[in-house]
Amino acid sequence: MAGLLDRKLPIKHVVLFGAAVLLICCFFIYDRCLVETINSYQVLYDHNRARADRIEQEVGQGPGGRTRYILLYTSFFSEKRWGLQAETLGPEFFAMKHCPATNCVLTSYHQLLPSVTEYDAIVFHVATNWDGPLPTVRSPHQVYVAALMESPAHTKHTLSLDGQYFNWTMTYRLDSDVLFNYLNVVDLESGQVISPAISPSWRNGFQEFINATLLETVASKRKMATQFVSHCGALSGRDQLVRKMQSIGFEVDVYGACGPLTCPRGKPECEQMLDTVYWFYLSFENSLCVDYVTEKLYNALSHNIVPVVFGGADYNRFMPPGSYIDVQDYGTVNELVDYLRYLVDNPSEYIRYFWWKEHYALENTNSYCDLCTKLHSVDAREKVQYYRSIKNWWYDEACTAKPKIQF
């Protein structure tokens, strides 16, 4: 090397020789420096490859992956089968419901599998105290699910099993892990489920809606409002609200245990009179709690009658604006009643509340379908999650005792 440098070479040769030496040095130096970077990429590649292998193993050879077993551990009030048609329902049940994942078995029979630790999900109805024994052993892969349809005001369970006991929630609240609701609202054009959702995207059409046939139909209505209720003395004060409406001359026919009238559930005449007799259906909830919307709203929406709602929910999360009248939008009962009477005197304004039926439809839900799908989600199952205090999640700032309207 020294001999070469001692020779007198043209300047351009010296420059080229120096560049070659520098390139060789840089290659050896940076080759060593880049080892860690290359290894980091290799780690990422190996991780993704391993994850793909794991997903493939989870999915297996058949559609829907290996079977997930769901045990309804407690009864749902007095319903041991939770209102389902059989004690055990297999993949054909989920296929019939058009679930994205169908390879699940849903059962209330504890001995279906040799051990309680073999179930993928165990569902507990925590609205009431459970008298039976709880599982004494638990497998790390299992998901414990707290299911509720009652509001916090009517949850009679102490929820003492709140110390890292439950992994998922299955309730009517929109921040639940699995939504346990009554009906969905589906866009007729796209088939997309629009609600319930925290921020649904609704169409417009209330102001422009005209329907001469519907106008002729509602013109035959002859009574103001009806209410079907069996739980008297509710914490929301709905009984007092109805009495206040009646005291200022607004006619409300109350059916059920809390009123003088009766009409058996499921009787065709009871359904028909919502379309032909009454202008308004009072969908008043028993408590004013976040997202607490029951079948009372959907019973009305299934007919040509305008629901008047009273609850603690943001009803725009459930139905489009202009499909219901919210009591909480009025300062006093007199203001509310004045508006209802205005609609009766102006049927063309009243029928605007049915504008949504040209764009949307009500569709049955299946919370077990969502639970099955979530159990087949690798990301959901790999996410280590538990509720440090299910009691705090359920009760904190969930309800209010004081409504906005004065009565």
Summary of the structure (lengths in Angstrom):
residues: 407
radius of gyration: 31.3
end to end distance: 102.6
largest distance: 119.8
contacts: 1143
relative contact order: 0.13
helix: 37%
strand: 18%
